[in-house]
C-alpha cells in the first residue's frame, strides 16, 4: 500500500483544495490527509465537508488528529500554533 496523499491547506480558496482531494482520490490509494495549522483549520474542515457532501457521498472521515506545534516568532520567542490532520478515505 502506498503512502497517504497529503494536502497542505493554506490561503487558497476552498474549492481549490476540494479539487485537489478529488484528484488524489482518483488514484489507487483512496486515502487523502488534509493538514492545516492555525487559521487554515476551518478551511480544512470546509474542504472535507464539501468533498464529502457534494461530490463523493461515500467518502468517510477515517480519523482526525489535533495538536499544538511550537513555531518561532518574529520576536525570537516560540508561539504555540494549533494543528489538525483530517484523514479521508473512500468507502468500499
Secondary structure, 3 states (H helix, E strand, C coil): CCCCEEEECCCCCHHHHHHHHHHHHCCCCCEEEEEEEHHHHHHHHHHHHHHHHHHCCCEEEEEEEEEEEEEECCCCCEEEEEEEEEEEEECC
